[in-house]
Amino acid sequence: MRDYFIQGSYLAASVLFILGLRGLTRPDKARRGMQLAAAGMLFAIVGTLVSHQIVDYRWIAAGLVLGVVIGYPMGMWVPMTAMPQRIALSLTFSALAAALVGIAEYNTRLTNGEGIPAAIMAAIGIEVLLGMITVGGTLIAAGKLQEVITSRPLTYRGQNLVNALVFVAMLVLFGFLVSHPERPALFYALIALAFGFGILLVLPIGGADMPVVVALLNSYSGLASCATGFAIGNVILIISGSLDGSSGFILSVLMSKAMNRSFTNVLFGAFGSQTSIGAKSAEGLSVRSTGVEDAAVQLAYAQLVIIIPGYGMAVAQAQHQVRELAELIEGRGGEVKFAVHPVAGRMPGHMNVLLAEANVPYDKLFDMDEINGDFDRADVALVIGANDVVNPAARNDKTSPIYGMPILNADHAKSVIVLKRSMAAGFAGIENELFYNPKTSMLFGDAKKSLTGLVSEVKNV
């Protein structure tokens, strides 16, 4: 009876995980999708807790308390601006859990003298290898996103050779352990090398590529969980790990495509090290600044306004003011659309989540391919803290590091208003040609305060 209950719980969890992922494909169903996935996790936990393999619940109870103490503040109190690094840290915990299970399984089998078959040792090896690579990599990614570590690539001569040698050493140790598993020293050397490799892999990658890196590391974490399932004979870990690994990989591919980059270029290109517009520079160019009053007049009489949110909006927590401004423009007979670039912000869907939090209707959010054709008829393109995703250098300057990256065609609008604190470069570390365009007006200052002023002035127009 117990086995039937466990398998039924795992089956329900698997179905709910799949339905949850399906729900995440649409913004209006994303909340429901997350609820289904959470319910699936509850079924998986309950099914595992009744397993006959559990002989002592004290450590499980301690883990439950510790998980709540860590997880609740991370979920409830971390601001949306810090969500990318929070996700990176969550991946650290999940990957570390997979690695620790592998270490425990290895030690238990050695202690009991059971022997470790080659297939089980291979699963344990993959588990700790991918798990520790993810732990090292996500710690660095979180540090770069939080900017406690510089977001610029940290490179040195011969770095790719060093990484290659460490990688080969890991493969050699892995292969030897599969055939000779009773070598604890080599097992722990593999763990140390994997952790170091994760650090070395992410350090040379610039902050602009961190969303892709986090998605890729999420895939590694999922595959580590899948290997854990094979090592300990747990079906739900195999299923959930496979779902996590494959979805993370697909997301990495889509994000790389959105930046017109390959995996090898992301991992070894040190993107973000440049600080100019390729062969061009901003020297001799000037910007045209504007005030709240003039910008409000433009917006109040515009027939079509396309709003482009970016990380600056997230930092200022200005999404509610954006919604209020959009409603005022529509109340005056204008049309408002939101153009969301696939890699805007610092994680996939960052802007969608923020705008949904402010109750911006889902049907007003448009992907890049859907909205780019509308910029030619837009009276105003309102850029709020976005930078690299609207930089015309991606189309015009073959020497630019972002050349070929698909961008939002903000420069095609009749006029452009950019809300920005300063002329500082974006996350890719390069100047933005759009800011020097004659039809662009720069409204400097905190985005939330600027938008509050715009709302007030539009009401008075």
C-alpha angles and dihedrals in degrees: 000000000000092000091051090051092050094048090046091052091049092048091051090047092051093051092047092049091053093046089047092054090047090053091054091064090078126048093220091055098039096096091051089047092055091049091052091049091049090051089050091054090051090054090048092051094047091048091051095047093061094052115127088227090074110089100163125037097186096092090043091054090048090050091049092053093045091048092053092046091053101032102046096057091043091053101039108030106032107100120236090249089065096043095105093057090042089056090049090053091047088056088051090058095045093048092046090051091053092048093048092051088053092049091048092049092049094049093044093053092047093046093049091046091233095138123230117252115223093248092052092045090051090052092047091047093051089045096055093036096055092034095056093041087055093047093053094042098046092049090057092043091052090048092052093047091049088043094230080123118043112264090220118098113270102216136169136179112285095010094141091051091051091049091048092051092050090048092051090048089054091051092049092050091046093051093047093049092052090060097032106030097163093083108101094174091058091044092056091043087057090052092050093047092049092051091049092046090055090055094045091047097056102034094075092049118096124236092251089068097047094102090058092044093051091049090050093048088050086059091052090050091052092050090049089054090048090053088049089057091054092046096053099026097247114152098195092054090053092050098041092042091052091049092048094045096048095043091048091051093048090049090051091052093049093048092047088051090050088057094040089239135130127227091249090052091049094048099040107018099083089220114193099042095108120090104189140052093275107259091356130072138192092247111127093012124113136204129221114228125200138193132239093255096055093043091050091054091053092050095043094057098037119117094202125023120182113199117206112196122201142170091287089066089052093049092051092043086227100147094108092053089049091056092047092051091049091052091051092051091049090047088060092053099265127129122236127196130176119223112204120190116211092240100035110135121006103297137033111281093009094137094041091055093049094048092045088052088057091050095247105166113257093228090064093060113091131186120232095261092050098048107035093084091057098060092081090065096037116114092203134017106201110202112195111192095321119133125155094034091063099038110126089204085083087069103028110036117063090188093058117106089228095049110140094022109133109244139182110266096234091144089064092067119100090247136004128211115192121196108204139147095226144334091276115141121257128251092286088060097236136116120259117234091200092070091061095047111120092233093052121097119196118216102194124203142059109334094225093052092044092050092047088054092048091051091051094047095045088055088056097047 
